[in-house]
Structure formats: C-alpha cells, structure tokens
Amino acid sequence: MEAALHGPTGRIELGPTVLTIGRAPDSQLVTDDSQSSGHHAELRPINQGYTIIGYIILDKGSTNGTFVKGQRLAPNFPHLLKSGDHIRIGHIIFTYEETGPAQVPPTTPAPQAADEAQETPPSVAVAPEPVVILSSPVAVPSTPVAPLPSDAESVASSSTDAEPATSPPPPKPTEPPKAVEVFYSYAHEDETLRNELDKHLSFLKHEGLINSWYDHNIAAGEEKTQQINAHLNTAHLILLLISPDFIASNNLYEVQMQRAIERQRIGEAYVVPVLLRPVDYKGTPFSKLKVLPSDERPVTSWPNSDEAFYNIARGIRQAVRELTKTATTLQQPHSFSQANLPVPPARNNKQELAEGQAHYKAGRYKEALASFEQAIQIDHISERAYHGKGDALRRLNRYEEALTALERAIQLDPNLAMAYFSKGQLLARLNRPAEALTALDHAIQLDPINAATVYVGKAELLMLLNRNQEALAAYEQALQTDRNFAPAYNGKGCVLLKFNRPQEAVLAFEQAIRLAPNFALAYLNMSNALRRSGRIREAMQAASMGKQLTTGQR
C-alpha cells in the first residue's frame, strides 16, 4: 500500500524507512513549533516481506504529547494508523491517508515525480497540494494550520469560498485475515502454564484460525520492548494470563493490561482474562470482562489441568469465531467525521490543569488536588495531571500518596524532568536523602539547560547533610545555568557563612537583593553576614527591611 501525510507544506509521501518528526535539525520532518519536542515522534512502516501493509506512529516521550483523533498516545507505545486519522504534534495537524498497494524494493526507491501525486480526497476541500519527497529534512511551520477546535468538531477547510467538506465514502471491506493474531500477556513465572495453554490451542493453529505471539518469538538483535509494544498494539485477541505475579508486575498490570483494555474499549481488539492461579482480582479493570475458565476457577485449582485448559480453549475458540465475523471491522480505516468522534466533556483536561495550577500557586492545595484528579478522570494518561497531583499531595503532607502519583507521572513520561525534581524534594521530606539526590541528579541530566531550580534544591539538601563543599559547588552550577537566579545567590551566601567567609557572603546576598528587591530572606541573611563583618548599623537596617517585607508578604 501507499501512504502519505497531508500537512502545512503539502503532501508528504511515506516510504519504506522510518520518518522522524521533531524540532531537532536531524529530524526528517522538522516541525517549527514551540510545543513540539526535539525528537517528538516517529512513523514506521509495517512490512510483510517486501510489502508495506501499514504504518504505526510512536511518541518518543515528548513533553506535550502526540495526539491521534484527539487522544494522547502513551509514550513509546506504537499506535496503528488508519486512513483519515488526524495527528496533532504541537499546533500542527497532519492527516494520514492510505491509497493503493505498494511494494518495498530491496534497494532505495527512486523519488516519485510530482505529477504522480494522488488527488486530494473529497473529504478535504483545499487546493491541490504539492508532493514533498523526503530526501532531505522538511521544515513544517506551525502557523498555517490551527489545532482542532475540539474533539467533537470536524476540520473546516482553510478556503473561505470553498464548498463544505463532505464525508468520505464508506471504506471498502477488506478480506478477513487468514488467522487471528493472538498476543499473550503473562508473567515469566507462569511460562509453564502458558506453554500448556498454547498446546491446547494447537488445533486452532492447525485450522489456520490463529497465530500466537509471545516474547520468546523475538529474534536475536531485536529490541524487546519495541517488539512487545508493536504486537500488543496490532493483535486482534489479547490473552491476559492472570496470577499473583501478573498483578504484582508494574509492566504487565499498569502498561500491558491498561493498553489492552483501552484497545478493547475503542473496538480495536478483544481481551480475554485467563485465570491461571488464585488471586484477588475483584475491582480490577479486567474483572468486568468475561473470565476463563468459565466458572472463574483458577487452572491450578482444577483436579485435572487438562480439563481446565480444555474449558479455556473452548472459550477462546468462541472468541476467535466472533473475531472472524468482525475481522473486517477491526481492519477498516475510521473516517474522521463528527459522527464517530466522542463528545467532549463539559471541561477538558487543559482547563482542569490550568485551574489546578492556579489553585496551587495561590496555596489552595485541596482545591488544586481536586482539579488535578478531575484532569486525570478526563485523561488517565496525563503525566502533567499526575505531576500536579503529586505536588499538591506533598503540600498536604500526604507523602506516600504523593510519591505514588509522581512515580505514575514518571512512568507516563520518563523524560519529565520536573517530576523527578518533585520526587527528589519529597524523598528528602521522607528522610531518604540518597534516593532524593539520585532523583535530583536525574532531573538535571534530563534538562540541564533549565536546571537552576534543581541545583538549588540539591544544594539545600546537601547543606542539611553537612556536605557544604558539595552544596557550594551545586549553587555555583545553578549560577552557571542562570546568572540571574536570586535564590542561588542567597543559598551561596548561606554556605559562605558556614565557611566563616562573611564578607563574600554579603556580596552574594547583595546580588540576590539586586535581582529580587523584595527578597525578605536575603535581607535577613545579609543582616547576619553584616553583623559578623562588624557592620552593625548596616546589619540593623537590613534586618529591619527584611522584617518589613516579611510582614508585608503575610
């Protein structure tokens, strides 16, 4: 098949290689947008021999996310694209379009001529677009295309006198797949039971009804997580092999199971929980699904395990039969029309986040927590909402809950530097200084350019540990990052006082006050340094000014 992106610069043909997207100059598709990350996302072909059968998009842990049909993608999870999908990166909108079949030659293809471009589909009322061949990086400006007004609004034409865009014709049904792709999500402690189940499904394989996949199918040299995610995101039938080890695994429960449930919710896959060993699973997201064996008795509780697997195999055969009936539905591209888009909530995630941040800055931490929790209800994979929730809980002295929320934010976006900073502050409060320093160092590594605040937090912790020489070095690093950061000068002055260098401390406090004239703490600290330098009258004046500012700030 052939595929292309329609964007601000025109039509971008997709080929047999990975297309990298982001602000970084080495990206193939360079996005001139402040809301996109340096290496924001990738489009990758799905090959079957020399034939391209589709494309997936992968968010590379971007700060502001990649959105398909208004839904934010989980970082580093491949998402199978469908013709008509709208992809939003920052303020830029791309439309993914599939056309006819294409072969992937063993060598690099020659560039396609501009006059071979497909005509604009009837669903987009715009002038014919030029073809862009990605032989060199393409810069994509953000201004020509505005973001979608809301998830429930269709995209309007940019031409004022054009006819209204019409709905695309219904997709032609595709042939049902020869075999349903089955994905095993399981704990390695249950591998023996998984192997036994796979034996009992052999008759479905012999009949050509299923192909099963699990992580041992990964060939040497292939990246494990990438392969697992790719199959998890394209399988028709996902088997969750439930046991205490499955429930205890963060990757299986928080990542694989949540993604499987989401794919079933939107009609992309069928999920079957299989109860291998006894475990309390009531209240879990999959407890609402039909569980096998049919009487919900774990396999290991049956006198004869073959009878248990026979029961499970019959249930899976029924699921495969249902999937075979609806296979064309699973493979059909979705048309981007108002009819099949979710109705947006009364308040969206962005509004709740803004309200939560406003409450937080005003010191209304309970109200902030409520707003961040509401944002999570709207978008359960919003790392910013979990980060805000963690900060609000920390301010409310609910430290363990705060740590859970911050770790969830980091799980959703491993590159979220400020979440590591918040985690470091929290661990310091929990008297876990070694872990706190590790988290702070990680935040610095992720965003060294904007790390002045983190360096100051690290220095304050080092001072509490009486590691004053290291603290002084951290304050100096903060000032190398931002020469106009008043808290770094104030902290540096405090360390210099510990080294009995009051005159140098006075200079540091004076610089802090020059940068922040209402910095009450800097005046009070400078009063102490002036007194130790023998400048009593100036010390009294600084103390008086510090007290006035402190009173005025209350």
C-alpha positions in Angstrom: 0.0 0.0 0.0 1.0 3.6 -0.4 0.5 6.2 2.3 1.1 9.9 2.8 0.7 12.7 5.3 -1.1 15.9 4.4 0.3 18.8 6.3 1.1 22.5 6.1 3.8 22.0 3.5 1.7 19.8 1.3 1.6 16.0 0.7 4.5 14.0 2.3 4.9 10.6 0.8 5.8 7.8 3.3 8.3 5.2 2.2 9.9 2.0 3.4 12.1 3.8 6.1 11.3 5.4 9.5 10.2 9.0 9.3 11.4 11.0 12.3 9.5 14.1 13.4 10.5 16.9 15.7 12.2 20.3 16.1 15.7 18.9 16.1 17.6 19.7 12.8 18.4 16.0 12.3 14.7 15.1 12.1 13.5 14.2 8.6 10.3 16.2 9.2 11.3 19.3 11.1 8.4 21.0 13.0 8.8 24.7 13.5 6.6 24.7 16.6 7.5 25.6 20.2 5.1 22.9 21.5 6.9 20.0 19.8 10.0 18.3 21.2 13.3 17.9 19.5 12.7 14.2 18.7 8.9 14.1 19.1 7.6 11.1 17.2 8.3 8.5 14.5 6.3 6.9 11.7 7.4 3.4 11.0 6.2 1.0 8.2 4.9 -2.4 8.9 6.4 -4.8 6.4 5.3 -8.2 5.3 8.1 -9.4 3.1 8.6 -6.6 0.5 5.0 -5.3 1.0 4.1 -2.4 3.3 0.8 -3.3 5.0 0.5 -0.2 7.2 2.2 2.4 9.4 2.5 2.9 13.1 3.2 6.1 15.0 5.4 6.2 18.1 5.6 9.1 20.5 9.2 9.4 21.7 8.5 10.6 25.2 7.6 14.1 24.1 6.8 16.8 26.7 3.5 17.9 25.2 2.4 14.6 23.6 1.3 13.3 20.3 -2.4 13.1 19.6 -4.3 10.9 17.2 -8.0 11.7 16.7 -7.8 13.9 19.8 -6.5 11.1 22.1 -3.0 11.5 23.5 -0.7 8.5 22.8 1.1 6.7 25.6 4.9 7.4 25.3 6.9 4.7 23.4 3.7 2.7 22.6 3.2 2.1 18.8 -0.2 3.1 17.6 -1.6 1.6 14.3 -2.7 4.4 12.0 -5.8 4.2 9.9 -6.7 6.2 6.8 -8.2 9.5 7.7 -6.5 9.7 11.2 -5.6 13.3 12.2 -2.3 13.5 14.0 -1.6 16.6 16.1 2.0 17.5 17.1 2.1 20.8 19.0 -0.1 23.1 16.9 0.5 21.2 13.7 -2.2 18.9 12.2 -1.3 16.1 9.8 -3.8 13.8 8.0 -2.7 10.2 7.4 -4.0 8.8 4.1 -3.7 5.3 2.6 -4.0 4.7 -1.1 -3.1 1.7 -3.3 -0.7 -1.2 -2.8 3.0 -0.7 -2.8 6.0 -3.0 -2.8 9.0 -2.4 -0.7 12.0 -2.9 -3.0 15.2 -4.4 -1.6 17.0 -1.2 -2.6 16.3 2.5 -2.1 13.4 3.6 -4.4 13.8 6.4 -6.8 11.9 9.6 -5.9 8.4 9.8 -7.2 7.6 12.6 -9.7 5.3 15.4 -8.5 2.8 14.7 -11.3 2.2 11.2 -9.9 0.7 12.5 -6.7 -2.7 11.3 -5.7 -5.6 13.7 -6.0 -6.9 15.4 -2.8 -9.6 13.2 -1.3 -13.1 14.6 -1.4 -13.2 14.9 2.4 -10.7 17.8 2.3 -11.8 20.9 0.4 -8.5 22.5 -0.3 -6.4 23.3 -3.4 -4.2 20.5 -4.9 -1.1 20.1 -2.7 2.5 19.7 -3.9 4.3 16.5 -3.3 7.2 16.6 -0.8 9.9 14.0 -1.2 11.8 13.4 2.0 15.3 13.3 0.5 16.3 16.0 3.0 14.7 17.4 6.2 11.5 19.3 5.7 10.7 22.2 7.9 7.0 22.4 8.9 5.8 25.8 10.2 3.1 25.9 12.8 1.2 29.0 11.7 -0.7 27.8 8.6 -2.7 25.2 10.4 -4.6 25.8 13.6 -5.3 23.0 16.1 -8.6 21.2 16.1 -11.3 23.3 17.8 -12.4 20.3 19.9 -12.5 16.6 19.7 -16.2 16.7 18.6 -15.7 19.2 15.7 -14.9 18.3 12.2 -12.0 20.0 10.4 -13.0 23.0 8.4 -11.5 24.0 5.1 -8.9 26.8 5.1 -10.5 28.3 2.0 -13.3 30.8 2.7 -15.2 30.3 -0.6 -14.7 26.5 -0.8 -17.7 24.2 -0.6 -18.2 22.5 2.8 -16.1 19.3 3.3 -18.1 16.2 2.6 -17.9 12.9 4.5 -15.6 10.4 2.8 -17.2 7.4 1.1 -17.5 4.4 3.3 -14.4 2.2 3.2 -14.4 -0.9 1.1 -14.5 -4.0 3.2 -11.2 -5.8 3.4 -10.7 -9.5 3.3 -10.8 -11.1 6.7 -7.4 -12.1 7.9 -6.4 -15.7 7.3 -5.6 -16.0 11.0 -6.4 -14.0 14.2 -3.3 -12.6 15.8 -3.2 -13.7 19.5 -1.0 -11.9 22.0 0.0 -13.5 25.3 0.4 -11.0 28.2 1.9 -13.1 31.1 4.4 -13.2 33.9 7.5 -15.3 33.2 6.8 -17.2 36.4 3.8 -18.6 34.6 5.7 -19.7 31.5 5.0 -23.4 32.1 1.2 -22.8 32.3 1.4 -20.5 29.2 3.1 -23.3 27.2 0.4 -25.8 28.3 -2.3 -23.4 27.2 -0.6 -22.9 23.8 -0.6 -26.7 23.3 -4.3 -26.8 23.8 -4.7 -24.0 21.2 -2.8 -26.0 18.6 -5.9 -27.2 16.9 -6.8 -23.5 16.2 -3.4 -23.1 14.6 -3.7 -26.2 12.5 -7.0 -25.0 11.2 -5.4 -21.7 10.3 -7.6 -19.7 12.6 -4.9 -18.2 14.9 -1.3 -17.2 15.1 0.0 -16.8 18.6 2.8 -14.5 19.7 4.7 -14.0 23.0 8.1 -12.5 23.9 10.1 -15.7 23.2 9.3 -15.0 19.5 11.6 -12.1 19.5 14.6 -12.7 17.3 18.2 -12.1 18.4 19.2 -8.5 17.9 15.6 -7.1 18.0 14.7 -4.6 20.7 12.4 -6.4 23.2 10.2 -3.6 24.4 9.6 -2.3 20.9 8.6 -5.7 19.6 6.3 -6.3 22.5 4.6 -3.0 22.2 4.2 -3.4 18.4 2.4 -6.8 18.7 0.4 -5.6 21.7 -0.9 -2.7 19.5 -1.8 -4.8 16.5 -3.1 -8.1 17.9 -6.7 -9.0 17.4 -7.0 -11.2 20.5 -5.1 -10.4 23.7 -5.0 -13.1 26.4 -4.2 -11.8 30.0 -2.8 -14.7 31.9 -3.8 -13.7 35.5 -1.8 -14.7 38.5 -0.3 -13.1 41.6 2.8 -12.4 39.6 0.8 -10.8 36.8 -0.9 -8.5 39.3 2.4 -7.6 41.0 4.1 -6.6 37.8 4.0 -2.9 37.1 4.7 -3.5 33.4 2.0 -6.1 33.0 -0.7 -4.5 35.1 0.0 -0.8 34.6 1.1 -0.9 31.0 0.1 -4.0 29.0 -3.2 -4.7 30.7 -4.2 -1.0 30.6 -3.4 -0.8 26.9 -5.3 -4.0 26.1 -8.4 -2.7 27.9 -8.1 0.6 26.1 -7.9 -1.2 22.7 -11.0 -3.2 23.5 -12.9 -0.1 24.6 -12.3 1.6 21.3 -13.1 -1.6 19.3 -9.6 -2.4 18.1 -9.1 -5.8 19.9 -10.8 -8.5 22.0 -9.4 -9.1 25.5 -9.8 -12.4 27.4 -8.6 -12.7 31.0 -7.4 -16.3 31.8 -7.2 -17.1 35.5 -4.1 -19.3 36.0 -3.5 -19.2 39.7 -5.7 -17.9 42.7 -5.5 -14.2 43.2 -8.0 -11.5 44.3 -8.8 -9.6 41.2 -12.2 -8.1 42.1 -12.3 -4.5 41.3 -9.5 -4.6 38.7 -10.3 -3.2 35.2 -10.5 -6.7 33.7 -12.9 -8.0 36.3 -15.7 -6.6 34.3 -14.8 -8.8 31.3 -15.7 -12.5 30.8 -13.0 -14.5 32.6 -11.9 -18.0 31.6 -12.2 -20.8 32.8 -16.0 -20.4 32.5 -16.6 -20.9 36.3 -13.7 -18.5 37.1 -11.9 -21.3 38.9 -8.1 -20.9 38.5 -6.3 -23.6 36.4 -4.2 -24.7 39.3 -7.4 -25.4 41.4 -8.7 -28.0 39.0 -8.0 -31.7 39.8 -7.0 -32.2 36.2 -5.3 -29.2 34.5 -6.1 -30.6 31.0 -9.8 -30.2 31.8 -9.2 -26.6 32.8 -7.3 -25.9 29.6 -10.0 -27.6 27.5 -12.5 -25.3 29.0 -10.3 -22.3 28.2 -9.7 -23.5 24.7 -13.4 -23.7 24.0 -13.9 -20.2 25.2 -11.1 -18.9 23.0 -12.5 -20.8 20.0 -15.8 -18.9 20.6 -13.9 -15.6 20.8 -12.0 -16.4 17.6 -15.2 -17.2 15.8 -16.7 -13.8 16.9 -13.5 -12.0 15.8 -13.5 -13.7 12.4 -17.1 -12.4 11.9 -15.9 -8.9 12.7 -12.4 -9.0 11.3 -13.3 -6.5 8.5 -14.4 -4.1 11.2 -11.2 -4.4 13.1 -9.1 -3.6 9.9 -11.3 -0.9 8.3 -10.0 2.6 8.5 -12.1 5.0 10.5 -13.5 8.1 8.7 -12.8 11.3 10.5 -16.3 12.7 10.9 -18.3 14.2 13.7 -20.5 11.2 14.0 -17.8 8.8 15.2 -15.9 11.2 17.5 -16.5 11.3 21.3 -18.5 14.2 22.7 -16.0 16.3 24.6 -16.6 16.7 28.4 -18.0 19.8 29.8 -14.5 20.8 30.9 -11.4 19.4 29.2 -8.1 18.3 30.5 -6.3 21.5 29.7 -8.9 23.6 31.6 -8.6 21.4 34.7 -4.8 21.5 34.6 -4.9 25.3 34.3 -7.3 25.6 37.2 -5.2 23.2 39.3 -2.1 25.2 38.7 -3.8 28.4 39.6 -5.0 26.9 42.9 -1.6 25.5 43.6 0.2 28.9 43.1 -2.4 30.5 45.4 -1.7 28.0 48.1 -5.1 26.3 47.8 -3.8 22.8 47.7 -7.0 20.9 48.4 -8.7 22.7 45.5 -5.6 22.1 43.4 -5.8 18.4 44.2 -9.4 18.2 43.2 -8.7 19.9 39.8 -5.8 17.6 39.1 -7.8 14.5 40.0 -10.6 15.7 37.6 -8.0 16.1 34.9 -6.9 12.5 35.4 -10.6 11.4 35.1 -10.7 13.1 31.7 -7.3 11.9 30.6 -6.0 9.0 32.6 -2.5 9.1 30.9 -1.9 12.8 31.5 1.6 13.0 33.1 1.1 16.7 33.9 -2.1 15.9 35.9 -0.3 13.2 37.9 2.7 15.5 38.5 0.4 18.3 39.8 -1.5 15.8 42.0 1.8 14.6 43.5 2.9 18.2 44.3 -0.5 19.0 45.8 -0.4 15.9 48.0 3.1 16.7 49.1 1.9 20.2 50.2 -0.9 18.5 52.1 1.7 16.2 53.9 0.2 13.1 52.3 3.7 11.9 51.3 3.1 8.3 50.4 0.2 9.1 48.1 2.3 11.9 46.6 5.1 9.5 45.8 2.7 7.1 44.1 1.3 10.0 41.9 4.8 11.2 41.0 6.0 7.8 40.1 3.0 7.4 37.8 3.8 10.7 36.1 7.4 9.5 35.5 6.1 6.1 34.2 3.9 8.0 31.7 6.7 10.4 30.7 10.2 9.2 31.7 11.6 12.5 30.3 9.6 14.7 32.6 12.5 16.4 34.5 10.3 18.4 36.9 8.6 15.3 38.1 12.0 13.9 39.2 12.6 17.2 40.9 9.4 17.0 42.8 10.2 13.4 43.7 13.6 14.4 45.0 12.0 17.1 47.2 9.5 14.5 48.5 12.1 11.9 49.2 14.1 14.5 51.2 11.0 15.1 53.3 10.7 11.3 53.8 14.3 11.3 55.1 15.6 9.3 52.2 18.4 11.6 51.2 20.4 9.1 48.9 17.3 8.4 46.8 16.4 12.1 46.8 19.9 13.1 45.4 19.5 10.4 42.7 16.2 11.8 41.6 17.5 15.3 41.6 20.6 14.3 39.5 18.2 12.5 37.1 16.2 15.7 36.7 19.4 17.7 35.9 20.5 15.1 33.3 17.1 15.3 31.6 17.1 19.1 31.3 20.5 20.6 32.1 19.7 23.9 30.4 16.8 24.7 32.8 18.2 23.1 35.9 18.9 26.1 38.1 16.0 25.4 40.4 17.0 21.7 40.7 20.6 22.6 41.5 19.4 24.9 44.3 17.2 22.1 45.7 20.1 19.7 45.6 22.4 22.3 47.3 19.8 22.8 50.1 19.7 19.0 50.7 23.5 18.8 50.8 23.6 21.6 53.4 21.2 19.6 55.6 23.6 16.7 55.3 26.6 19.0 56.2 28.1 18.4 52.8 28.8 22.1 52.5 31.6 22.0 49.9 29.3 20.0 47.5 26.5 22.4 48.3 28.6 25.4 47.3 29.5 23.6 44.0 25.8 23.0 43.4 25.0 26.7 43.9 27.8 27.6 41.5 26.4 25.2 38.9 23.0 26.8 39.4 24.5 30.2 38.7 26.3 28.9 35.6 22.9 27.8 34.3 21.2 31.1 35.2 23.3 34.1 36.3 20.1 36.0 37.3 18.7 33.4 39.7 18.4 35.2 43.0 17.8 32.0 45.2 21.2 30.7 44.1 23.0 33.8 45.3 21.1 33.6 48.6 22.0 30.0 49.1 25.6 30.6 48.1 25.8 33.3 50.8 24.5 30.9 53.4 27.1 28.3 52.6 29.9 31.0 52.7 28.7 31.9 56.2 29.2 28.3 57.2 32.8 28.6 55.9 33.2 31.8 58.0 33.5 34.0 54.9 31.1 36.7 55.9 32.4 39.4 53.5 32.0 37.2 50.5 28.5 36.2 51.8 27.5 39.9 51.9 28.3 40.2 48.3 26.2 37.2 47.4 23.2 38.5 49.4 23.5 41.9 47.8 23.4 40.3 44.4 20.3 38.3 45.4 18.6 41.6 46.5 19.6 43.4 43.3 17.9 40.7 41.3 14.9 40.4 43.7 14.4 43.7 45.6 11.6 42.1 47.8 13.5 39.0 48.7 12.9 39.2 52.5 15.0 36.2 53.4 18.1 37.6 51.6 17.8 40.8 53.7 17.7 38.8 56.9 20.6 36.6 55.9 22.6 39.6 54.9 21.9 41.2 58.3 23.6 38.2 59.9 26.6 38.4 57.5 27.0 42.2 58.1 26.9 41.7 61.9 29.6 39.0 61.6 31.7 41.5 59.5 31.4 44.2 62.2 29.0 46.4 60.2 26.4 46.6 63.0 24.4 49.7 61.8 24.0 48.2 58.3 23.1 44.9 59.8 20.2 46.5 61.8 19.0 48.3 58.6 19.0 45.0 56.7 17.2 43.2 59.5 14.5 46.0 59.6 14.0 45.8 55.9 13.7 42.0 56.0 11.1 42.2 58.8 9.0 44.8 56.9 9.0 42.7 53.8 8.1 39.6 55.8 5.2 41.3 57.4 4.0 42.7 54.1 4.1 39.2 52.5 1.9 37.6 55.1 
